[in-house]
Amino acid sequence: MFFNNKKRKKITVASTISASGLVKAGGSNAMHGLYVNLAEYFDIEIIYIAPAHTSYYRKEIVPGLTETAIPKTSSHIKKEQEMTNFLHTNSTYDLSLMYFLDETPNYGISLKNSISTSDLVMIDRPYLFYEVRKYLNGRPLIHHSQNIEFFFKKSNIPKSPEADKALNDLFALEKQCYTYCVINFACSSQDLELMNTMYQIPKHQLRMLPNGVDCNDNLFVSVPNRILAKKRYALSKEKLAIFIGGGSKPNIEAGKMILKIAPFCAETKFVFAGSLCNALNSKRKLENILLLGPVSEETRKFLFSVVDIALNPMYSGSGSNIKMFDYMAMGIPIITSSFGARGIHDTSSFHIANTPEEFISAINAFELTNEQVAVAHARHIVETVYDWHVIANNAKDLLIQYMD
């Protein structure tokens, strides 16, 4: 029998987000999906700057993938809170790293130690770039981002002279990071175009790395089985439309649009899940509106097995909407804006609606029994293109080029 004793290459990842899989949110899900699957090919160590309430840990997530969490110090948190009050926003968790990372010196120590034994370094979002650059010693650096951070933060921070200063600093940081990195991964063609035009990054430094889904963990529910599940839970007479999301401004704007069209779709019950519900609570309540708030993973999968439609009326933001891949994997018919479908190469299985009037028309005309071909096609797309195993396998070939 032949044994391959060649030592595996090591990658250090500097991150502001945990890849543990314990936090069920878009960015954390993407981190988990990508690096769990890349660990089939490389030894990967994530050095994670964690909230103060987190205890230090170093643990193996799966064989080949470890994560070291370095919690922020109390002095770091104090300065971050001052910045939060100053900018009137809750978006300073990572923004503050541009200014106050020295307040958590153990992060730099752990990062330096990890990089010293690595063949390649990756940075997830640009906020840790200044620290990472100190320890590279000639190693290639690759940037992976869910968003163009400047535009994402700009949409979430109230306008003020202080906000303008922070955003200008972020733009400069992001440009330096993109320019320095040998490759910049983005999850949509729109973000790649902005990197090229706004930040003047040459196209040979840009690559698509789409968001995805673990198809094995999000089992397909066919239309006949969806109808049976609705019958089992006495929901056969309900037309259920779901919108799920966190509390970012683009999600809240989308949620408010759905509230406005709900009176014109009286036969549909609109189910909202996620922290965006906090921002919708003060709005007028209708009989066909259900605000669940954050839900468990078990409840999410139950909802995804019995709803008729998933809605995605997104008109702003950056990156791509990870929830779309969950919908596609689990066989939920989708009504989305064109912008909401960014980062997905084949949108033929979706109902596209770009105005409130078009959403009203699409929802009222919707019939679940007509969707068997569309949902099967959507599942095929995620299995062949957007499953994390497929994405990691494609990324692996590029990463290897920078390790020899």
URTAKA-V139208 format. One record per helix or strand of 2 or more residues. SS is the DSSP state (a for helix, b for strand). FROM is the first residue (numbers start at 0). LEN is the number of residues. If there is no record, write none. Layout:
# URTAKA-V139208
ss->SS from->FROM len->LEN
ss->SS from->FROM len->LEN
This chain:
# URTAKA-V139208
ss->b from->9 len->6
ss->a from->25 len->13
ss->b from->42 len->8
ss->b from->56 len->6
ss->b from->64 len->7
ss->a from->73 len->14
ss->a from->91 len->4
ss->a from->96 len->7
ss->a from->104 len->11
ss->b from->119 len->5
ss->a from->125 len->8
ss->b from->140 len->4
ss->a from->148 len->6
ss->a from->160 len->20
ss->b from->182 len->4
ss->a from->188 len->9
ss->a from->202 len->3
ss->b from->205 len->3
ss->a from->214 len->3
ss->a from->222 len->10
ss->b from->238 len->6
ss->a from->248 len->14
ss->b from->267 len->6
ss->a from->276 len->4
ss->b from->288 len->3
ss->a from->296 len->10
ss->b from->308 len->4
ss->a from->322 len->7
ss->b from->332 len->4
ss->a from->338 len->3
ss->b from->350 len->2
ss->a from->355 len->10
ss->a from->367 len->3
ss->a from->371 len->15
ss->a from->387 len->14
